[in-house]
Amino acid sequence: MTALSSPPAGPAAAPAGQGMRLAHAIMAVAVLVVLVAGAIFFTHATAARRAQERQASHTVAGLASLLAEQAGRIFDVASLLGTRAMTIAAGRDWSELARNVDAHRALARLIAGFGYISAAWLIDADGVPRLGSRAFPAPRVNLADQEYFRVHREDRRTGLHVSPVAPSRFSEEPVLIVSQRIEDGEGALRGVVMVVLDPKHLLRLYDSIRVEYPVTVDLVRDDGALLIRSTAPGRYGLDRTVERVGRPPPAERFNIGVGPAVDPTTGTATIQGLKRVRGFPVYAAVSVTEADITARWLGAIGFHAMLAILALLAVVAALAALRHFSRREAHALHELHRENAILEERVVERSLAIERMITEVKHRVKNSLQLAASLMHLQRGRQAQDGVREPLALAHARILAIGRVHRQLQQAREFDSIDLQDYLTSLAHDIAVTVAPPAQPPRIVSDIQAVAVRLDLAMPLALIVTELVSNAVKHAPRGCAANIAVSLAVDRDMAKLSVEDQGGGFPPAFDPNQSAGLGMSVLRGLTRQIDGRLVLDNTAAGARVAVMFPLRVVTDGARAPAGSA
């Protein structure tokens, strides 16, 4: 153990130097805190922005898919009603059909029950309505200039056609028209069937949507014409003219497409979800503006930004106060260091005195045990009776075991741990030599795993090995040297100490718990002391005694087995 150095010289200059260093450290910490806080907030804000964009993309994609499915159902019904209306006109002259009130009633019954179907009309090849579900006889107007009629007249390949919202010629109300071409037997244009949809039904559906963002819902035709738009509850935008919003890319037909877009009617940047209405030349488009995403993002991080600013102000204020008192603290710190150095010197002196005292005590205990062992050995040599020599030899071995513990501690300069590999190997040999007759030196085979244990475990183990080795020597075959195997195996936090000999083995009815012998009583007591379990069995060559016990390992500065706790 090394002594501490003397207190630092120059006590008058130390507080000033420490105060400057502390002030610089405080400024560095303040700058570091601001930089770290800024980096953390920037990372959080960036992640929050990306999360808002992902949420907006998910929202518009899901809504576009849902609204395309709803619109598809409505157009399916309109297409079916148009096809069935053609059957009413089949085989009849237009003049006859215009006077047939039963045909009018049949057409009215056809659309009854569909709240979103306003009317159905049958128009001749000149654009004149001949039969309608709303009025009888049909009003005398000409619809030849209307888009829903003109497209069928100009191109016979035009199938089902959807026209943008426009005022009705009959009621002046905004309507959405689904039309189909009627041909004669030679494929020439005979007329057009027109199913009138009430756009308010779709718009009420759109306006019932409640999502995290303000969304714009559009129905867009294949050629880019804007059919209908809903931007906010109660603002249907039905007075809009036909507007071009750009032809949807073919790769996105029949698929959900999500990505950035520019609204052509406002010029604002958006994130748009696009879904084709299956079976019809119409797309459902749902978009949310980048401005709305940004506003929601700012609202989400605004509270965190305020907290971050308040926290930074508090940290800066605390650091400023700390810097203000740094010089005074430097002087107090210097005094504390000086007193601490004096105290450490006293602790070192006291520790050295205690170490010398412990070393002296261990030396005297070792010498006393050696003296007792020597006296016991002399007494044993002078005693002629075998009945006395054997107990003296066993007592001598026990004293040697305890004395070897103290000698091991003194040699290792440790106070609380013993290396069992070196200690038990040498102990087993010394005990066997001490107890065995001089003319028959024993043969010891040891397999001790390296492990350092506490003294309160090493001492009982030493006495257990002493008892077992002494007993193995005692029961060796008459006239033969004892062959003894001592082993210690460790498995995680458990250990197994075993001693095998080549004696006569245990009697068949031998019960170690019922044995009244001194050696077995000592062995049972030592086993209980270490919370172990005693196992006795016979082997092919002799007997084996094993003790299983929990391992209390010293891991600080000492060797420990692999897998031990």
N, C-alpha and C positions, 0 to 999 in steps of 0.2 A: 504494500500500500504506500503510495507516494504522498509526501507532504505538499500542501498547497503553497503557492508563491505568496510573497508578502504583498500587502495592499499597494495599489498603484501610487507612484510618486506624483508629486505636483498636485495636491488636492485643491489648490486655488484655481488652477487652470482647467481641471477636469469638468466642472459644471458648465463652463462656457462652451467647451468643445462638444460635450454631450448635448447641450441645448441646441446648438446649431445643427448637429446631425439629426436630432429629433425633429427640428423644424423642417429640414429638407425632406426627411422621411414622410412627414405629414403632408407636405405639398405633393410629393410623389404619389402618396396614397390617394389624395383627392383627385389628381389627374387620372389615376388608374380607375378609380371608382366611376368617374364621369365617362371614361372610354368604355369600360365594361358595361355600364348601364345603357349607354347609347347603342352598343353592339347588340345587347340582349333585346332592347326595345326594337331595333331595326329588324332583327331576326324574327321577333314575334309579329311585328307589323307585316313583314313580307309573307310569313306563313298564314296570317289571318287573311291577307288579300287573296292569296291562292285558294284558301278554303272558301272564301266568298265566291270566287269565280267557279270553283268546282260545284258548289251548291247551286249557283245560278244555272250552270250548264245542265246539271241533273234535273233541275226544276223544269226548264224549258223543254228538255227532251221528253220527260214524262208527260207534260201537258200536251205537247204536240202529238204524241202517240194516242193519248186519251181522246183529244178533240177530233183527230182524224177518224178514229173509230166511230165516234158519235155522229160526225158528219156523213160517214159512209152509210150508216143505218138510215139516215134521213134520205139520202140520195137513192138508196136502194128502194125505199118505198116510193119515191117520186118516179123512178124508172119503171117500177112495176105498175103503178097507176097509169102511166102514160101508155104502156103496152096494152093494158086492159081497156083503156079508152079507145085505142085503135080498133078494137074488136067491135065497138059500138058503131064506128063509121064504116066498117067493112061491108061491102056489097050494097051500099046505099048511095044514092045520088045526093050531092051537097044540098040541092034545093029541097029535096024530100026530108033530109036530115034537119034542115033549119026549121021545118014546120012540125017536127015530131016532138011533141011534148013528153012522150014516154022516154024518148032517148035523152031529153034534158033531165028527167027525173032519175033515169038510170045513171047518168053521169054524176048527178048530185049525190046519189046514194054511194057511189063508188068512193068519193073522197070524204064522206061523212065518217066521223070518229078519229080523223087525223087532225089534231089541232094546229099543226104547223103547215097544213096544206090549205091555202086560201081558195084556190079555184083550179079548174081544169078547162082548157079550151081546145076546140078543134078548128083549125084555120085552113082555108082552101089554098090552092096554088097561087091565087092572086093576092094573098095576105089579108083576106077578109074573114073575120070570125064567123063560123056557121053554127056552132053549138057550144054552149058554155054551161058550167054548173052553177054559176052565180046568177045569171039573168036569162029569161026567155021572153021573146026571141033574143038572139045575140045582138048587141049594139052594132050599128053600121059604122064601123071605123076601118081604116086601112093600116095594117101593121107591116106592110112590105118593106118599110125603111128600118125596121127594128133589127138589131143584131141577131136575136134568136131566130128570126125568120130568114134573114139574108144569108147566113152561113149555110143553111140547108139548101137554099136555092142555088147558091154558087158552087157548092162542092157536095156531090152526092155521097162522098166517102165520109162526110162528117157524121159521126154517130151521135151519142148523147152529148148535148151541149149545155153548158151552164153559163148564164149571162150574169154580169155584175148587177149589184143592187141599183135599181132605177125606178122612177115614179111610174106607176101603172097608168095605162091609157084609159082604164075604166074607172079606177077609184082614186087616182092621184096619190095613192099610198106607195111607199117604197116596197118593192117586191124583188125576189130572187127567182129567176125563171129557169126551169130545166125543160129542154125541148128535144123532140125526136122527129126525124123525117118520116113522112108517110108516102109510100110509093104505090103506083098502080101495078098492074100485072106485067108491064113492059119495063119497069124500073124507073119510070119518069116520076117527077115530083107531083104528087097528088095533093099534098098539104103538109101541115105541121101540127103535131100535138104538143100542147104547152101545159106544163104543170107549174102552178104558181106557188112558191114557198113564202111563208111569212118570215122574214129575216129576224124579226124581233124574238122569235123562239130561240134561234141560235145565239143571239146576242144576250138574251136573258141567261142562257146557259153559261156563256163566257163570263158574264158579269158576276155570276155566283161563285166564281173561282176565288178562293182565298189562299194566297201563297205568301211567301216571305217578301217577294219583290213586286213592284208594280209592273205588270206584263201587258204587252200588246198582242192581241190575237188577230191573225189575218187568215182569210181563206183566199188562196191565190190559184189562178188557173194555170194550166200548162204553159200558155204563151206569156205568162208574167202579168196578166191583168189582175188587179186587185178586186176581188168580188165583194168582200165585206171586211170591216175592221172594227174591233172593239178595243178602246184604249183605256176606258175607265167606266165604272158603274154610272149609268144614266147618260152617257155620252156615246151614242151609237154611231155617229158619223154617217148617217144614212144619206146625207145630201152630197156625198162625194161623187165625183165623176169617175169614169174608168181611168185607172192609173196603172202605169207599168212599174212593176217592182223587180224586174229582171227574171229571166227564165231560170228556173231551178236547174242545177247541174244534173245531167242524166245519171251520174254515178250514185246519186242519192235517192233515186226513185225506188219506192218500196222499202226504203230503209230510213232509220232515224239518223238525221245528220245534225250535228251540233258544231257550231263554230262562230267566229266573229263575222259580223255583217254590218252593212251601212243601210239605214232606213232611207229609201229614196224620197220619201215624202217629207222628211225632216232633216236628213243629212247627218243624223246622230249615229255614233258608233254603238253597236249592240252585240249581244250574244244571242244567237238565234237557234232554235230547234225547228227542224223541218221534217214533216212526215207526209207522205203521199196517201191520199184517200184511195184505198184499194178499189180498183175497178172503175175509177172516174178520173178525168183529167184535172184534178184539183189537189192542192196541197194545203195542209194545215200548218201555219207558221206561228210560233210563239217566240217572242223576243223580249229581252229586258235590256235597258240601256246601260252602257258603261257608267254613266253618271249616277244612276240609281245604285249600281253595285258599289261605286266609290262612296256614296253617301252612307250606305249601310255599313261599309267597312270602317269609315271614319267614326260612325256612331259606336261600332263595336270596340275600337281601340281608343276612343276618346277618354273613357273612364280610366283605362290602364295608363294612358299617357298622363293624365292628371295625377294619378297615384305615383307614377314614376318621377314626375317633376317635384311633387311634395317630398318624396323620399330623397331625391338628390339634394333638395334644399336643406332637409334635415341633416343629411350626411355632411354637406359642406359647412353648415353651421356648427355641427359637432366637431369637425376637424379644425375649424377656425378657433373654437374655444380651447381645443386641445393644444393647438399651437401657441395660444396666448399663455397657457400655463406651463408650457414645455420647459422654460428656463428654470422656473421654481421647482419643477419636478426633477430636473437634472441634478440640482443640488441635493435634494432628498435622496435621489438614486445613488449619488456618490457616497453619501453617508451610510446608506443601506449596504452598499458594496463593501465599505470599510468594516462595518460591524459584522457582515457576513463572513468576510475573510478571517477576522479574528475568531469568530465562532467555529468556522471550518477547521482552523488550526487546532482549536481545543478538541473538536470532535476527532480529528486525526490522532492527537495525542491519547485521548481516552480509548479510541479503537485499538491503537497499538498496545496500550496497557492491558486491555481486555484480551487481546489475542495472545499476548505473552502469558497472561494468567491462565487462559484455557490450555495453551500448550504445556504449561507447567503442570496443570491438573492432569491432563492426559498422560504426561510423562510419569507422574507419580502413580497414577492408577495402573499404567502398564507395568511399572517396576514392582508395585505391590502385588499384582497378579502373577508376575514372573517369580517373585519371591515365594508366593503361596504355592505355585506350581512346582518350584524346585523342592520346597519342603515336602510336598506331597509325593514327589518322585523319590526322595531319599527315604521317606517312610515306607513307601511301597517296596524299595529294594531291600530294606531290613526285615520286612514282614515275610515270614516263611509260610504262613497258611494261605492256601489258594482261596479260601472263602473270604479273606480280607484283602488279598492282593487285587482281586477283580474289582470290587467297589472303589478301591483307591485309584486304580487305573482309570475307571470311568469318571470319577471326580476330577482326576488330573486332566482328562481330556476336556471336560466341561470348562475348567478354568482356562485351559489353553485356547478354547474357542472364543471365550469372552476377551481374553488378553489379545488375541490376534485382531479382533475388531478395533481395539484402541490403537494397536500398532499400525494397522492399515490407515486409520484416520490421521495419525501423526505423520506417516510417510506421505500421504496424499495432500496434506495441508488442508483438509476439508473437515468441517465440523458435523455435517448432517447427511453424508451420502457415502455409500460403499459400492465399489465395482465388484459385482458378484463373480465375474469370470475368473479374475485373479484370486479373489479371496477364497471362494469355495474350493477351487482346485487345490490351492496350497493347504487349506484347512483339512480337506479330506485325507490328503497324504500324511500330514502331521498326526492326525488323530489315529489313523490306521497304524502308523509306525509306533505311536505311543502305547497303544493298547495291545498290539500283536506281540507274541513271544519273539525275542531277539533272533532265535534260530530260524524263524519262519517269517521273513519280511513279506508283507502283503503286496499284491499287485493292484494298483488303482488305475482305472480307465475313466477319464472325465470328459464330458461333453457339455460344457456350461456356456450358455449364450451370453454375450456381452450386454449387460444392462446395469445401470446405476440405480440403487434403491435407497430409500430413507433408512435412517438408523433404527427406527422402531420396527422395521420389517427385517433388516439385516440380522439383528440380534436373535430373534426367534428362529430364523432360517439356519443360522450358525449352530444353534443348540439342536435343531432337528437333524442336521447333517451329522453332528457329533453322536447323537443317540443311534442313528441308523447305521453309520459306519462302525461304531463300537459294537453294536449288536451283530453286524455282518461278520466282523472279525471273531467275535465270541462263538458264533455258530458255524464257523468254517469246518470242513471235514477234518477229523482228527488226523494229525500228522501231515497235513497239507497246508500250504500257504493260502491265505484268503484272496480270492479274485472278486473284486468289487467294481461295479460300474456306477458312476454318479453322473446324472444329467439334469439339465435345467432348460426347458423349452418355453418360449413365449409366443402366445397367439393373441394379438391385439392387447387387451387389458387383462388377460388371464395368463397364469404361468403354471407349469407343472414341474415339480421337483421329485425325482425318483432315484432310488438306490436299489441295485440288484446285487445278489450274491449267488454263490454256488453251494449253499448249505443244504440242509435237509428239508427246507420249506416249512410251512405252517401246518399244524395238525388239521385233519379234515373238519373237525368241529370247532376250530378256533374262532372266537368272537372278540375282536379288538375292544369292543365297547364293554365287555364283561371281564376283561383281563384285569387282575388286581396287581400285576407287577409294577414296580416303580418305573421302569423304563417306558412301558406302554402308557402309564398314567401321565408321565411327563410329556410323552409324544402327543397324547390327546389334548392336554392343556395347551401346549404350544400351537397345535393346529387350530384350536378354537381362538387363540389369541390373534391369529392373522386372518380369521374368518375363512379358514380353509376347510377342505374335505379330505379325509384320510381313506385311501384305498389300498387294501392288501390282497395280493394274489400270489399263487405259485406259478413258476415258470418251468420250462423243461429242465433247466440246470439248477434251479434253487427257488428263491423267493424274491419278490419285488414289492417294495413299499413306495407308494406315490402320494404326494400331497398336492392337491389343486387349490390355488389361492388367487385372489384378486391382486393385481400388480399395482403397487403404488410407486410410480417411477419418479425420479428426480430428473426433470427435463431442462432445468436452467443451468447451463454450463456443464452438463454431464451427458454421457452417452445414453441413448434410449433405443429400444428395438424398433424395427420398422413396423408401422401399423399400431404402435402403442399410443394410448391417449395422452 
